[in-house]
């Protein structure tokens, strides 16, 4: 298809000329073809003449009573049909792309969102746009931000990256830290758990420079609260598994409640201080996004608003 359109450009042939030629052949009359194309007969004659000059030879022979193809016209007819078909198909594909009916959507999402909230939004999107292929990059929050900055994805769903000159952030919801512990742990008897209640137990957390770890340490330092860190790992899913194995307790974003519930662990919101992070949509500033990305973002907005 691309080669056919390229051929049109190189030959200085227009789609208008191709349509005129095929119309004349179809009805075998310049008078009827001009009516079919809604142009005057002289204008149609000029269009055919310009086409023949671009092609380099006569395509039609006509007299007062007959209209026929020249040998060159016979050879050009299937080419003209293919050119017009390719052009129409290319136009339809482009229109479908702009209408978000076809194409590829590439996005990044931090694991805590990708493994919990994202699947239901993908299902909603697929119901509206079943022909769109979606590529999800399930990466840590820091990498999600970098992928947007590098142009590898159109947008990311992650924590607020704080002030950055090249990014926009739109809040979807606020995610609050919760304490996670085995159901036979002493914390079960405490109805309102504060961060100070955690200091006497082995604590499992993410390694630095995780943004979650740094946020937690920064907020607790303001309250002079120090945790008894016994184990560190790279993934929140691993943190939760370690708690389930009774290696210690932890504090994680509430987004991970599904995994916590699946492992039959106890959890409760933490206070004194309340530590939370905004979760939202990250896009590159001053750069437009596709209609496909806009459609997915609109699904997210409607859900969380």
C-alpha positions in Angstrom: 0.0 0.0 0.0 2.7 2.4 0.9 4.6 1.6 -2.4 1.4 2.4 -4.4 0.9 5.7 -2.7 4.6 6.5 -3.2 4.2 5.7 -6.9 1.3 8.3 -7.0 3.5 11.0 -5.6 6.5 10.2 -7.8 4.4 10.3 -11.0 2.6 13.5 -9.9 -0.7 11.7 -10.3 -3.6 12.8 -8.1 -6.4 10.7 -6.6 -8.8 13.1 -8.4 -7.4 12.1 -11.7 -7.5 8.4 -10.9 -11.2 8.6 -9.8 -12.0 10.6 -13.0 -10.3 7.9 -15.2 -12.1 5.0 -13.6 -15.4 6.9 -13.7 -15.1 7.4 -17.4 -14.3 3.7 -18.0 -17.1 2.6 -15.8 -19.9 4.5 -17.6 -18.1 4.8 -21.0 -19.2 8.4 -21.3 -17.6 11.7 -20.5 -21.1 13.3 -20.1 -22.3 10.7 -17.6 -18.9 10.6 -15.8 -19.0 14.4 -15.3 -22.4 14.1 -13.8 -21.3 11.3 -11.6 -18.3 13.3 -10.3 -20.3 16.5 -10.1 -17.9 18.5 -12.3 -18.3 20.0 -15.8 -17.4 18.1 -18.9 -14.6 20.4 -19.9 -13.1 20.1 -16.4 -13.3 16.3 -16.7 -11.6 16.4 -20.0 -8.8 18.6 -18.6 -8.4 16.2 -15.7 -8.0 13.2 -18.0 -5.6 15.1 -20.2 -3.4 16.0 -17.2 -3.4 12.4 -16.1 -2.2 11.3 -19.6 0.6 13.9 -19.5 1.7 12.6 -16.1 1.6 9.0 -17.3 3.3 9.8 -20.6 0.8 8.6 -23.2 -2.8 8.4 -24.3 -5.1 6.2 -22.2 -8.3 6.7 -24.0 -9.5 7.0 -27.6 -12.8 8.5 -28.4 -15.0 9.6 -31.2 -18.5 11.0 -31.4 -19.9 7.6 -30.8 -17.2 5.4 -29.2 -14.9 5.5 -26.2 -12.2 2.9 -25.7 -9.0 2.2 -23.9 -5.7 2.4 -25.7 -3.3 -0.5 -25.2 -1.5 1.7 -22.6 -4.9 2.4 -21.0 -5.6 -1.4 -20.8 -2.3 -1.8 -18.9 -3.0 1.2 -16.6 -6.5 0.2 -15.7 -5.7 -2.5 -13.0 -2.9 -0.2 -11.7 -5.4 2.6 -11.3 -7.9 0.3 -9.5 -5.2 -0.9 -7.1 -3.9 2.7 -6.5 -7.4 3.9 -5.6 -8.1 0.9 -3.4 -4.8 1.4 -1.5 -5.5 5.0 -1.0 -9.0 4.4 0.3 -7.8 1.7 2.7 -5.0 3.9 3.9 -7.5 6.7 4.6 -9.8 4.3 6.5 -6.9 3.0 8.6 -5.8 6.6 9.4 -9.4 7.6 10.3 -9.8 4.5 12.5 -6.5 5.3 14.3 -7.7 8.9 15.0 -11.0 7.5 16.3 -9.1 5.1 18.6 -10.5 2.1 16.8 -7.1 0.6 16.0 -3.5 1.0 17.0 -1.2 0.4 20.0 -1.3 1.9 23.4 1.9 1.8 25.5 1.8 2.7 29.1 3.8 2.2 32.3 2.4 1.4 35.7 4.0 0.8 39.1 3.5 -2.8 40.3 1.2 -1.9 43.2 -1.2 -0.4 40.7 -0.5 -2.8 37.8 -1.3 -5.9 39.8 -4.4 -4.5 41.6 -6.3 -1.7 39.9 -5.1 -1.7 36.3 -6.7 -5.0 35.1 -10.3 -3.7 35.7 -9.5 -0.5 33.7 -8.0 -2.6 30.9 -11.2 -4.6 30.8 -13.3 -1.4 30.5 -11.0 -0.1 27.8 -11.1 -3.3 25.8 -14.9 -3.2 25.8 -14.9 0.1 24.1 -11.8 -0.4 21.9 -11.4 -4.2 21.3 -9.0 -3.7 18.3 -6.4 -1.6 20.3 -3.3 -3.5 21.4 -2.1 -2.5 24.9 1.5 -2.8 26.1 1.9 -2.5 29.8 5.3 -1.9 31.3 5.1 -3.1 34.9 8.0 -1.3 36.5 8.9 0.4 39.8 7.7 4.0 40.3 11.1 5.6 39.5 11.4 3.6 36.2 7.8 4.5 35.2 8.7 8.2 35.4 11.9 7.7 33.4 10.0 5.9 30.6 7.7 8.8 30.2 10.6 11.3 30.1 12.4 9.1 27.5 9.3 8.9 25.4 9.1 5.1 25.6 5.5 5.3 26.8 2.8 7.9 26.4 1.9 8.1 30.0 2.5 6.3 33.3 0.4 5.6 36.4 2.5 6.1 39.5 3.2 8.2 42.6 3.6 11.9 42.2 7.2 12.5 41.0 7.2 15.9 42.7 8.2 19.0 40.9 9.7 18.3 37.5 10.0 20.8 34.6 9.3 18.3 31.8 6.3 16.4 33.3 2.7 16.9 34.2 1.0 15.0 37.0 -2.8 14.6 37.4 -4.0 13.1 40.7 -6.4 10.1 40.6 -6.5 9.3 44.3 -4.5 9.4 47.6 -2.9 6.1 48.8 -2.3 5.9 52.6 0.2 3.6 54.4 -1.2 0.6 56.3 0.5 -1.7 58.9 0.7 -5.3 57.8 1.2 -8.2 60.3 0.3 -11.9 60.9 -3.1 -12.5 62.4 -1.6 -13.9 65.6 0.7 -10.9 66.1 0.3 -8.7 69.3 -0.7 -5.8 67.0 -4.0 -7.5 66.4 -5.3 -6.3 69.8 -4.6 -2.6 69.0 -7.5 -0.9 67.3 -5.8 2.3 66.4 -2.2 1.6 65.3 0.4 4.4 65.2 3.9 4.2 63.8 5.3 4.2 67.4 3.5 0.8 67.9 5.8 -0.7 65.2 9.2 0.2 66.6 9.6 -2.8 68.9 9.1 -5.5 66.2 11.4 -6.7 63.3 10.5 -4.5 60.4 10.6 -5.5 56.7 10.9 -2.8 54.1 12.1 -1.8 50.6 15.7 -1.0 49.9 16.9 2.5 49.3 16.5 4.5 47.0 12.9 3.3 46.8 10.7 6.4 46.9 8.4 4.6 49.3 11.3 3.9 51.7 12.6 7.5 51.4 9.1 9.0 52.0 8.6 6.8 55.1 12.0 7.6 56.6 11.6 11.3 55.9 8.2 11.6 57.6 9.2 9.4 60.6 12.4 11.4 61.1 10.2 14.5 61.7 8.5 12.6 64.6 11.8 11.1 65.9 10.5 7.6 65.2 13.1 4.9 64.2 12.0 1.5 63.0 13.8 -1.8 63.7 14.7 -2.7 60.1 15.5 -6.4 60.0 15.0 -7.2 56.3 15.2 -5.3 53.1 14.1 -6.3 49.6 13.3 -4.8 46.2 9.6 -5.6 45.7 6.5 -4.9 47.8 5.2 -8.4 46.8 8.3 -9.9 48.5 7.8 -7.7 51.6 4.2 -9.1 51.9 5.4 -12.7 51.5 8.0 -12.2 54.2 5.4 -10.9 56.6 3.2 -13.9 55.7 6.2 -16.2 56.6 6.3 -14.4 60.1 9.7 -12.9 59.5 8.4 -9.5 60.8 5.9 -6.8 60.2 5.7 -4.0 57.6 4.0 -0.8 56.4 3.0 -0.6 52.8 0.8 1.5 50.6 -2.9 0.5 50.8 -2.9 -0.4 47.1 -1.4 -3.7 48.1 -4.4 -4.7 50.3 -5.5 -7.3 47.7 -2.3 -9.3 48.2 -2.5 -8.8 51.9 -6.0 -10.2 52.0 -5.1 -13.1 49.7 -2.4 -14.2 52.2 -4.8 -13.8 55.1 -2.7 -11.2 56.8 -4.1 -8.5 59.2 -3.8 -4.8 58.3 -4.8 -1.5 59.7 -4.4 2.2 58.6 -1.5 3.9 60.3 -1.6 7.3 62.0 0.6 9.6 64.0 1.8 10.5 61.5 -0.5 9.8 58.5 1.8 9.1 55.6 0.3 9.0 52.1 1.2 9.6 48.5 -0.8 10.9 45.5 -1.3 8.4 42.7 -2.0 9.7 39.3 -1.2 10.1 35.6 2.2 11.3 34.4 2.6 12.7 30.9 5.3 14.8 29.2 4.7 18.5 29.3 4.1 20.3 26.0 3.9 17.1 24.0 0.5 15.8 22.8 -0.7 12.3 23.4 -2.6 10.1 21.0 -6.4 9.8 21.0 -6.0 6.2 22.1 -4.1 7.4 25.3 -6.7 10.1 25.8 -9.5 7.5 25.7 -7.8 5.3 28.4 -7.0 8.3 30.6 -10.7 9.4 30.4 -11.7 5.9 31.7 -9.4 6.4 34.7 -10.8 9.9 35.4 -14.4 8.7 35.3 -13.6 5.8 37.7 -11.7 7.7 40.3 -13.8 10.9 40.2 
